[in-house]
Amino acid sequence: MRDLVVAYEFKRGKRRTIGFVVGPDGLEVRAPNWVPLYEVEAALHERSDWIIKQLGQARERHERLSRTRIEWRDGALVSFLGQQVRVVLAPGQVPVVAGAGALLEVGDTCLTLQVALDASAAPEQIGDVVQAWLMRQAKRVFAERLDHYAPQLQVRWRKLSLSNAATRWGSAGIDGSIRLNWRLIHFKLPLIDYVVAHELSHLRVMNHSPRFWETVRSVLPDYAALRRQLKDDALPRWV
């Protein structure tokens, strides 16, 4: 393999070991205050294969995200339950009831989301209306799936709220409250079901022990494949 030159950001701090973090901006190396530079360089060489692999995967994720970027305009495409929906600006054709502002229609070739805005609407306005519609659908779909799996897992959920977390798909509280990331509504139903079953299972087992995963498996035998797919699928980028 040819030699590669990898730039990185170097930080020192109060920590015990040398650490490597590969994120959207590249490689970050963190080291304890007392570690000499030659030990940092030795650690870099030792982990070079892993670092190069992680950087490659990060680049691939970035490319996938770039391909899924949404430009809010008439004709924009957005994913809903794994299907492509075309946004159509349709002022005067959408009944604005209780602030709805958008209406899904099933056409011969594709789904269209009629949005009660005219051609002069700013991209931010279009995005806001579509997001509000998606969040309403998310609340409805998530509640239906919670009601579907809760009896099978012999648990009771008490409250559903939507989150916009950057790194978590959901969480569960011992009081029966469930928080689910509204952006899950972009994905196909089996992926939503995995997160729903995962969080409901926490109402029985509040950790990730083998007993927890067996609980998930009891209602979703293929949960491991769904879990991997959830990590691989790229969410649309909103601009």
N, C-alpha and C positions, 0 to 999 in steps of 0.2 A: 504494500500500500504506500502511495506517495505521501511525503511529509505534508502535514497540514499546520497552518498557523491559526491559532484560536485566540482571539482577544477576550479578555475577561475583566470584570470589575472586582477589585480586591478590597476587602473590609476586615478590620481587626475589631475585636470586642471581647467581652467577658464570656468566654465559652471554653469548653474543655477539649474539643476536637476540631480538626479541620473539616469544613463542610463545603459541599458543592451544590449549587442551586441553578437549574436550567429553567429559565422562564421566557416570556415573550421577548425580552430585551437581550437575551443571550445568557452567557455563563457568569455566575457570581461566585467568587471564592471567599469563604469566611474562615478566619483563623484566630486562635487565641492570641492575646497580646504578647505572650512569652515565646511563641513558636518562631524560630528563625526562618528566614526566607528559603534557605536551601531545603528545609523539610517540607515547606509548602510546594516547592517545585518538584520534589520527589513524589509527593502525594499526587500532584497533577499527572506526572508520567505514569504512575501506578494505575490511576483511574482513567487514563486517556481513552481506552476503548469504550468505556461506559459513557464518558463525556461526549465523544463524537457521536455515539448512537443516540443519546438524548437530544443533542443539538439537531441531528437529522430529523428526529421525530417532531421536535418543536417547529422546525421549518415546514414539515408536511402539514402540521396542524394550522400554521399560519396561512399556508396556501389554501387549505380547505376553507378556512374562515373568510379569506378574501373572495373566494368563489361564491360564498353564501351571503355576501354583503347586500343589503336591501337599499335600493335608492327609491325613496318615497315619491311616487308620481302616479299619474294615471297609467294603468297597465302593469304596475309593480306586481311581483310575485312573492307570495308569502306562504310558508308551510303551515298547514293546519291538520293535525292528526295524521301526519305523514303524506298529505296530499297537497299539491300546488294549488293555491287559490289566487286568482287574478283580481287585483284591486281596480275597480271601475268607479271613476268620479261621476256621480249621478245626482246632481242637485235637483230637488223637487220631486224625485222619484222614490225617495226613501222616507217613510214616515218616521219622524223624529219623536219617538215615544219614550218618555222617561230618560232622555239623553242617549238613546240607543245609537242613532247616527249611522248605522251600517246594517245591511241585510244580506245574508248569504243566499245565493241562488244556484240551483243545479242546472247547468246547461248541457247541451248535447256533447260537447267536447271537454269542458272543464268547469270547475266551480268558480263562481265570480262573487266578489264581495262588493255590493253596491254601497258606496260611501256618499253621504249627503254633503258633499263639498263641490265647489266649482273648480274650473281649471286654474283659477288664480290662487288657489290654496297653497300655502307654504308647505314644504316637505314635512316640517315638524307637525303641522296640523294634521296632515294625512296620517303620519305615524301615530299620533296621539289617539285618533279615532280608531284606527285598526287595533292598537294595543288595548284600548278599552274594550273593544268587541272580543278580542282573544281572551282577555282576563275574565269576562263574563262567561265565555264558553268553558274556560278552565275551571271555574268554580262549579259549574253545572256538571261537567264530566267527572271531575275529581270526586264530587259528592256521590255520584252514581257508582263509581268504582269502589269507594270506601264502603258504601252500603252493600255492594256485591261480595266483598272479601271479608268484612268484619264478622258476619255470622259463621263463615267457614273457619275462621281463626278463633272463634268464641271470645271475641273482644267487643267492646263498645266504644266508638269514638264520639266525642261530645261537641267538638268545635273544629271547624276547618277555616284556616286563614291562608292567604297567598303570600309568598315571599318573592323577593327579587335578588336573592343571594347570588354572589358571584361564583361560589364554589360548592354550595350544598343544594341537593335536590329536595331535601325534606328533613323534617325533624318531628319527634313525637314527645309529648309530655306525659308524666305519670297521671295527670288529671284527665287524660283522654283527648287532649288538644293535638291537632295535626296541622303542621305547616308544610305546604308543598309549593315548589317553585312554579310560578305560572307559566314559565317558558317550556315546561314539559308538554304543553298543549301543541307545540310544534311537531312532536314525535308521534309515531304510530302507537296505537292503544296498548300493545303488549309491553312497551317500554314504560308507559304510564302505570300499567298494572304492576310492574316490578317495583317501582318506587312506592306505590300505594301499599302493596303487600309487605314491603320492607318496613315501612313506618308502622303499620298496624301490628306487625310481629314484635315491634319494640314495646307494645302495650302488654305483651306477655313476657318478653325477655329484654331487659334494658341494657343490653351489651351486644357484642358481636362474637359470642362464644359459639362453639359447635351446636349447642342446643338452639341458639337463635337461628342459625342457618338451616337447621332441620325444620324449624317452624316455617321459615319462608318456603322451603322445598315442599312442605306439605300441601301448599296451594299452587305453587309454581315449580314443578319439577325441573324446568329448563331455566331456572333463575340465573345460573352462572353464565349462560350464553347471553341472556338479556343484559346482565350486568356489564359484560365486556362490550356489548354493542352500545350501551349507553355512554361508555367512556370514549368510544371511537367516533360516534356520530357528532357532527359539528352543528352547533346552533347557528341560526341566522344572525348576522351582525346588523344591528339597527343603527342607521346613520341619519 
